[in-house]
């Protein structure tokens, strides 16, 4: 899960939106593969379009992610091994990066969700992640 920082450290634009590589999932499979390889090699990231996941679902996933990352470190560590926090930067851009790695299958999501939102089996995080993983898989 990758989320934009709610308070960016810098206001400068690194790469304008029209220069971010786009991978169109409605293209032929061989073309999609070429787009992913090229974007990964040349930029290290890309924007995916025509993936079939609604903006509303993406917004809910971002909200659930922000809610998770706003928790105290002790609570986030309970989500290990999916949760991690690393020091980054050796060129004057030192900081930390937090991440949550989730497999796109419902049983894995359910297991990790228990550690993330153990107070409520019908929590927003659990439901949003389950819904999103089903959309990604099918």
N, C-alpha and C positions, 0 to 999 in steps of 0.2 A: 504494500500500500504506500503510495507516494502522495503526499499532500503539500500544497504550497503553504509556505509560512504565512500566518495571518498578519505578521508584521515583518516584511522583508528588511534585511539588514541594509540593503542598498536600494536606491531608487532608479538606478541606471538599467536600461534594457540591454541584456546580453545579446539576444537574437530576436529581431522583429518577428511577429507572428507569421508574416508572409514568407519568411525564410526557414521556418521550422518544417522539416520533412514530414510529408503526410503519407500514411499507409491507408489505402482504401480497401477495406475488406470485401467490397463488392466486385473487385477486380478478379481476374482468373487467378487460381491458386499459385501458379508459377510466377505470375506478376507480383502477387502479394509477397512471396518469398524474396524476390529480387528487391522489392521496395524496402523490406525489413533489413536485409543484409546491407544494402547501400546506405540506408539511414544510420544503421548501427555503426558501420565502419567509418563513415564520414562525420557523423555528429554525435553518436553515442545515445541518441534518443530520437523519438518521433511522435507524431500525433496520429491516433487511429480514428478513422471516420467510417461510417456505415457499419458499426459494430452491433447495432440492434439494441443497445441499452439506452433507455430514455434519459434525458437531462434530469428529470425528477429523481430517478434511481441513483444517478451519479451524485446529485446533491445530497441525498440521504446518506450515501456511503461516506461522502466527505464530512458531513455533520457527525456521523458516528465515529469517524477517525479522529476528528478534532476533539470530540468528547473523551475518547480514550487517551489521547496524548496530553490532555489537560489534567489527567489524574496524577496523584503523587507517584514518585518513582517506585516506592515500595509496592504499590498496587500494579503498576505496569510490569514490574519484574515477575509477578505471578503468572504472566502470560508466556514466560519462557518455555520452550526455546524460540517461539515465534517473535518475541520482542527482543530488540537489541538497541544499544546505545553505544556509539563509538566516537572517539575524538578524531577529528579530521583536520587536514590542512597543514602543510609544511611551508607554504609560500606567503605567509602573512595573513592568510585567510582562515585562521584557526577557529574551530568551533566544534560543535557536536552535531551528530545526525542520529535521530531516533528512527527506528523502522519496525514494521510489523510484517512479517512474511507469512502469508497464508496460502495453503494449497487450495486449488479451485475444486474442492470436492466437499460435499455437505457433511460427511462424517468428520473430516479434519476441522472444518469450520465449527461444527458443534462442539468438538472437544476443546479447541482453543477458546471458544466463546464462553465456556463454563468458567475458565480462569479469569476472563476479562470482565464478565458480568455475572458473577456467581450468585448475586442476590435475587435475580429474577430470570427464570427460564424463558420468559417471553420478552426479554429486553430488546431495546431498539437495536443495539449492536448486533446481537445474535440474529434477529430477523432480517436486518438489512444485509448482513454478510451472506446469510443463507439464500435470500432472494437473488442477490447479485451473482453468487456462485452458480446458481441454477441457470441464470441468463447466460453466463459465460460458457457453461458446459453445453447448453442446448440451444 
